[in-house]
Amino acid sequence: MWEAKRMLNSATPKLKEFGRRLLAHEAASGQPAAAKDSAAFRVCEKLRGSLARLIGTGGFRSLLARALALAAAEVRCLRGLQVKADGALEGLKELEPTLDPRTVAEGEAVLVAQLLALLLTFIGPALTQRLVHDIWPEMENLIFEEEKQYAEK
């Protein structure tokens, strides 16, 4: 019972670490057009593009809203964010200047980790790994073995 609750309410440390790596990769990607947007915003936008084709805009919006609710329970500053009707994340630009950069970075990592955790739960490790690899082919070590046990329960 506790393991099922853990699966639904928090991302594992391994997923949080992968979220940090993914955010760092995205921040270093050097995309000038998106430089004004946070790395978390760009990660969510890339996932939205791929997932909306599979589950629709409403499906992605629901997934991101749930990930945001779970992440906000862990990192309170995320409560100021919203998911718009089109599934886009809103409010991060306004929030960043008011907070310590470490708090923002941790919130972004937890949000990305929660989104990945939900993907692992709903589509499984193999499809999650393929989706992430299709979006970020240069990322290495995409094996979600530890999380597989939670997705299968």
C-alpha positions, -999 to 999 in steps of 0.1 A, spaced: 0 0 0 28 25 9 46 17 -23 14 25 -44 10 57 -25 46 67 -31 42 60 -68 12 83 -71 25 111 -48 61 115 -55 88 110 -81 117 89 -72 151 104 -65 164 88 -97 136 106 -117 144 139 -100 180 135 -109 171 127 -145 148 158 -145 177 179 -134 199 165 -162 172 171 -187 167 207 -176 205 213 -177 206 198 -212 177 220 -223 193 251 -207 226 244 -225 209 237 -258 215 273 -269 182 279 -286 181 317 -290 144 319 -298 135 301 -266 162 316 -244 137 338 -227 117 307 -216 128 286 -187 142 251 -193 112 236 -176 89 255 -199 109 242 -229 108 206 -216 71 207 -211 65 223 -245 85 195 -262 66 169 -244 34 186 -251 41 186 -289 48 148 -289 21 138 -264 -7 160 -278 -5 140 -311 -10 108 -291 -34 117 -263 -47 151 -275 -44 185 -260 -69 178 -233 -50 146 -223 -17 164 -221 -33 192 -201 -47 168 -176 -13 150 -173 6 183 -168 -20 196 -143 -17 164 -122 21 166 -123 19 203 -113 -4 195 -84 19 167 -72 50 189 -76 33 219 -58 27 197 -28 64 192 -26 76 226 -37 51 252 -25 63 280 -49 48 260 -78 13 268 -66 15 300 -85 17 282 -118 -12 272 -140 -18 250 -170 -36 268 -198 -64 252 -218 -40 244 -246 -18 225 -222 9 252 -219 25 261 -186 19 296 -174 33 318 -146 69 307 -144 83 339 -158 64 359 -132 75 336 -104 112 334 -111 123 369 -101 106 366 -67 124 334 -57 158 321 -49 173 305 -81 178 272 -62 142 271 -52 131 277 -88 156 250 -101 143 225 -75 107 232 -84 114 228 -121 132 195 -115 103 182 -93 77 192 -119 96 174 -148 102 144 -126 64 142 -117 55 144 -153 79 116 -162 66 96 -132 30 99 -145 42 89 -180 59 58 -165 27 50 -147 3 54 -177 24 43 -207 52 23 -190 90 25 -190 95 13 -226 73 39 -242 84 66 -219 120 59 -227 112 59 -264 93 92 -262 121 109 -243 147 95 -266 128 107 -297 126 142 -283 162 143 -269 182 117 -289 215 130 -276 206 123 -239 222 92 -226 212 67 -198 175 68 -205 168 35 -188 141 38 -162 147 5 -146 141 15 -110 109 32 -119 97 1 -138 88 -17 -106 64 11 -97 48 13 -131 41 -25 -130 24 -25 -96 
